Amino acid sequence: MTTPLQLPVTVLTGFLGSGKTTLINHLLENYPGERIAIIENEFGAVGVDGGLLGQHSGIEVIELTNGCVCCSVRGELTEALKNLLEQRDAGQLNFDRLLLETTGLADPAPVIQTFFVDDILRERLQLDAIITLVDSEHAQKQLTEHRVAVSQVGFADRLILTKLDRIDSDAKTLLLERLRNINAKALVCEARHGKLEKAAWIGIQAFNMDDSFDLNGTFVASTAPSQAPTNFRPLNQTSKPLARSWNDDITSQVFETGEVDIKLIGAFMETAIEKYGNDMLRYKGILAIEGEPRRLIVQGVHKVVGFDYGTEWTAEESRKTLLVIIGRNLPVETLRNEFLATAVSNAVS
Ligand SMILES: Nc1nc2c(ncn2[C@@H]2O[C@H](COP(=O)(O)OP(=O)(O)OP(=O)(O)O)[C@@H](O)[C@H]2O)c(=O)[nH]1
């Protein structure tokens, strides 16, 4: 949970030209009440139209221009974040959330780690979500040619498809299939020239320990259904089989069983994270622990992991354990067998 002292941070990523700036501009135009600090990392370019920003008194824009935020300016990012917090504490700046737009060439991993590694930042900031924009027109090519584009999709809590006006429905179906193969956990929504409700990507609390797993095996929006934007949908399987012509090194694995033993599942998670954490981009599980009325929720990024108890299982629910791991070249069958060995009841029907 975000404590009163913690500020939420949204990391916005997506390959070059995927529409990040367009989306931010739409946010600023349509939600003028937002008090938001934007950190831009644009290889020296001014990403957001200065004239437009000038009209929004609640906006602070900090530009990191000495290179890519994921490598050379990582220290600069930490400093910029601390500076912002100091200025806010001193009453010089007034904002209640942060938005970090990474350059289209950035791998999100080191950026995300910044928020967990530094003690002050960990205490004062709460990562809200990683939002990845996908340029529907060019994504297939970018995913094939640029490893970083696959990584950006793999880390995402939300995928926002842009430029859908540029492709037909068959191409969209194929793209959704490929995205699902990489990241079955992320919800997908669509932005038309940046138009998207704020609730679809701001304040979604993806790093909170909630139980936003659909027990039918798909992920659902963490927002309550009544508040959820209408264009949310999980990446469902398409009805007809599609010829896969890609070979992405990052894929999603879904492991499922019935009740598990607390010690065995704990040891399994610990070993898996220790051995393969560097290749586990994101993972999330809802665990049904034998003898425990509540769900145990686990989620993490690489070797940063959190466990917490969620809501109780109701009498009507079947106690299922579900774990999704998005990773790079993982020994899937070994992990699956080790996971299944933690079960005390048979796999769910
Ligand atoms: N056809 C179409 N064009 C779009 C859409 N969304 C954004 N664009 C255009 O795509 C181009 C790139 O958009 P930007 O918002 O600058 O993309 P970016 O991700 O900030 O780009 P970089 O900063 O270079 O990584 C611009 O010309 C936008 O007008 C869309 O939904 N449809």
The ligand as an ORCA input file, in Angstrom:
! r2SCAN-3c Opt
* xyz 0 1
  N      -1.882      7.407    -36.763
  C      -1.620      7.577    -35.476
  N      -0.539      8.289    -35.090
  C      -0.290      8.436    -33.762
  C      -1.130      7.882    -32.772
  N      -0.600      8.181    -31.548
  C       0.527      8.898    -31.787
  N       0.719      9.063    -33.122
  C       1.804      9.777    -33.802
  O       3.011      9.031    -33.664
  C       4.129      9.909    -33.672
  C       5.032      9.620    -32.479
  O       4.331      9.956    -31.292
  P       5.057     10.464    -29.981
  O       3.990     10.740    -28.974
  O       6.011     11.548    -30.280
  O       5.869      9.160    -29.618
  P       6.958      8.965    -28.456
  O       6.760      7.592    -27.932
  O       6.894     10.076    -27.477
  O       8.273      9.051    -29.320
  P       9.811      9.060    -28.791
  O       9.882     10.172    -27.787
  O      10.586      9.290    -30.031
  O      10.084      7.731    -28.216
  C       3.560     11.324    -33.655
  O       3.593     11.818    -34.975
  C       2.124     11.123    -33.195
  O       1.246     12.123    -33.698
  C      -2.296      7.137    -33.198
  O      -3.083      6.595    -32.410
  N      -2.477      7.028    -34.549
*
